[in-house]
Amino acid sequence: MTITRNQFRQAVINAEKLGNTRDASTIRDLAASLKRWGKLTPRQENFAKVLVKRNSDEMVEAANIAQGAHEIRWSEDEDYREWILFLAHFFGGSSQAAYRGHIDNRRRTASMLLKFHIDGVVPNSAYCEPLLTSKLAPRLRDTFEKPLLYAVGELVHIRRTELNYYQLEQGKDKEIGIVTGVNAKYVDTVGTYSKSKGGTRYYRVLFPAGEKILQEQQIKLVSRKAR
């Protein structure tokens, strides 16, 4: 079945409603090619059918139903809302080299989601799905769910494994700092959660030489003997 220009036009409208911006751009290109040459190549025709089906009226209707359920959950389920925002801040701000491509592919979506939230608008469920289904989500969930290991006012050291030879020679591992703030910045690193070392949340720690922002896994409590 040959796809008409009217079908292309409706598919573009639907793609924009669904947040499929790449699909919308590709469909426009195919429509322009159809207008110029009067027909599409067999390969273009097959690709066009996939795009039109993916951005059909039925898909829009299903998305509207999903969005309604999402909006109710967003307003009533704090854990659901905070988890999505946690992911959005991660993908919007992380530059972790090991997952650079995966993160970059979700950065614009995360930024849009946060903009909607700041503006007081419930973000579209289509913006949430790529974050919730990310391969990094399970490991980030560990850090999100687990309680903080340290509280404001507790005394900590920087772990020896976080210091270089020169810093160890200076005795930096023995310097005592006091936790002055928790969740000092948004989590921007994926790491395996450890029961003893914790996750990758950030703390503000005041040392004699000044204040540092350190990850949970980088610090440990000062022993009673060292106090």
C-alpha positions in Angstrom: 0.0 0.0 0.0 1.4 3.4 -1.0 1.6 6.0 1.7 0.0 9.3 0.8 1.1 12.8 1.7 -2.0 13.1 4.0 -0.8 10.1 5.9 2.6 11.6 6.2 1.1 14.9 7.4 -1.0 13.1 10.1 2.0 11.0 11.1 4.1 14.1 11.7 1.3 15.6 13.9 1.1 12.3 15.9 4.9 12.0 16.2 5.1 15.5 17.8 2.3 14.6 20.2 4.2 11.5 21.2 7.4 13.3 21.6 9.1 11.4 18.7 11.0 14.3 17.4 13.4 12.2 15.3 10.5 10.4 13.7 8.8 13.6 12.9 11.9 15.0 11.2 12.4 11.7 9.2 8.8 11.6 8.1 9.1 15.2 6.8 12.1 14.2 4.8 10.3 11.3 3.3 7.3 13.4 2.5 9.6 15.9 0.7 11.1 13.1 -1.2 7.7 11.9 -2.3 6.6 15.4 -3.4 9.8 15.9 -5.4 10.1 12.5 -7.1 6.4 11.4 -7.1 7.3 8.1 -5.4 9.5 6.5 -2.8 12.1 3.8 -3.3 11.1 0.3 -1.9 13.4 0.8 1.0 12.0 4.2 1.8 8.5 2.8 1.4 9.1 0.1 4.0 10.7 2.5 6.4 7.8 4.9 6.0 5.3 2.2 6.8 7.1 1.5 10.1 7.2 5.2 11.0 3.5 5.8 10.1 2.5 2.7 12.2 4.6 3.8 15.1 3.0 7.3 15.0 -0.6 6.2 14.3 -3.8 7.6 15.8 -4.0 4.4 17.9 -0.6 5.0 19.4 -1.6 8.5 20.3 -4.8 7.2 22.0 -2.7 4.6 23.9 -0.3 7.3 24.9 -3.1 9.5 26.2 -4.4 6.7 28.4 -0.9 6.0 29.7 -0.4 9.8 30.3 -3.6 9.9 32.4 -2.4 7.1 34.6 1.0 8.7 34.8 -0.4 12.1 35.9 -2.4 10.5 38.7 0.6 8.5 39.9 2.9 11.6 39.6 0.6 13.6 41.9 -0.2 10.8 44.4 3.0 8.6 44.6 5.9 10.6 46.0 8.4 7.8 45.6 7.5 7.4 41.9 7.9 11.2 41.4 11.1 11.5 43.3 12.7 8.5 41.6 12.0 10.0 38.1 13.4 13.3 39.2 16.5 11.6 40.7 17.1 9.9 37.3 16.4 13.1 35.4 19.1 15.0 37.5 21.5 12.2 36.9 21.1 12.0 33.1 20.9 15.8 32.9 24.1 16.4 34.7 26.4 13.3 34.5 29.5 13.2 32.3 30.6 9.7 33.5 33.0 8.5 30.7 32.1 4.8 31.0 28.5 5.5 29.9 28.9 8.7 27.9 26.9 7.6 24.9 24.1 6.1 26.9 23.8 9.2 29.1 24.1 11.6 26.2 21.2 9.9 24.4 18.9 10.7 27.4 20.3 14.1 28.3 17.9 16.2 26.3 14.9 14.1 27.5 16.0 14.5 31.1 16.5 18.3 30.6 13.0 18.7 29.1 11.5 16.6 32.0 13.1 18.9 34.6 12.0 22.0 32.7 8.4 20.8 32.8 8.7 20.0 36.5 10.2 23.5 37.3 7.4 25.1 35.4 4.8 23.2 37.5 3.7 20.9 34.6 3.5 17.2 34.9 6.1 15.9 32.4 4.9 13.6 29.6 5.2 9.9 30.4 7.2 9.6 27.1 10.0 11.6 28.7 10.0 9.4 31.7 10.1 6.0 30.0 13.7 6.2 28.5 15.0 7.0 32.0 13.0 4.4 33.9 14.0 1.6 31.4 17.7 2.6 31.3 20.2 -0.1 31.9 21.7 2.1 34.6 18.4 2.5 36.5 18.8 -0.7 38.7 22.2 0.4 40.0 21.0 4.0 40.5 18.0 2.6 42.4 20.3 1.1 45.0 21.7 4.6 45.8 18.3 6.2 45.6 16.7 3.7 48.0 19.4 3.1 50.6 19.5 5.4 53.7 22.4 7.8 54.0 25.3 6.3 56.0 26.4 9.6 57.6 24.5 12.4 59.2 25.3 16.1 59.7 27.7 16.5 62.6 29.5 13.1 62.3 33.3 13.0 62.1 34.8 11.3 59.0 38.1 10.6 57.3 38.8 10.3 53.5 39.5 6.7 52.7 43.1 5.8 52.0 42.1 4.3 48.7 40.9 7.7 47.5 44.3 9.4 48.1 47.5 9.4 46.2 51.0 8.7 47.6 51.8 12.3 48.1 48.6 12.9 50.0 49.2 9.9 52.2 52.7 11.1 53.0 51.1 14.4 54.1 48.7 12.4 56.4 45.6 13.4 54.6 44.0 10.1 55.5 44.3 11.0 59.2 42.7 14.4 58.9 39.3 14.6 60.6 36.4 16.4 58.9 32.9 17.1 60.1 29.8 16.4 57.9 28.1 19.8 57.3 25.6 18.8 54.6 24.1 15.7 53.0 23.0 15.4 49.4 25.3 18.3 48.7 24.8 17.9 44.9 22.9 15.6 42.6 24.2 12.1 42.0 26.1 12.1 38.8 28.0 8.8 39.0 26.9 5.2 38.7 28.6 2.8 41.1 27.9 -0.5 42.7 26.3 0.1 46.2 28.3 -1.4 49.1 26.8 -2.1 52.5 30.0 -0.8 54.2 31.0 2.0 51.8 27.5 3.1 50.6 26.7 4.6 47.3 27.5 7.7 45.2 25.5 10.4 47.1 27.5 13.6 48.0 28.3 15.1 51.3 29.7 18.4 52.3 32.6 17.9 54.7 34.6 20.6 56.5 38.3 19.9 57.1 40.9 22.1 58.8 42.1 23.2 55.3 38.6 23.9 54.0 35.4 22.4 52.8 35.2 19.5 50.3 32.3 17.8 48.4 32.8 14.0 48.6 31.0 10.9 47.6 29.7 8.5 50.3 32.1 5.8 49.1 35.0 8.2 49.5 34.7 8.7 53.3 34.4 6.6 56.5 33.6 7.3 60.1 36.4 8.3 62.5 37.0 5.5 65.0 36.6 6.4 68.7 40.3 5.9 69.3 41.1 8.6 66.7 38.8 11.2 68.2 
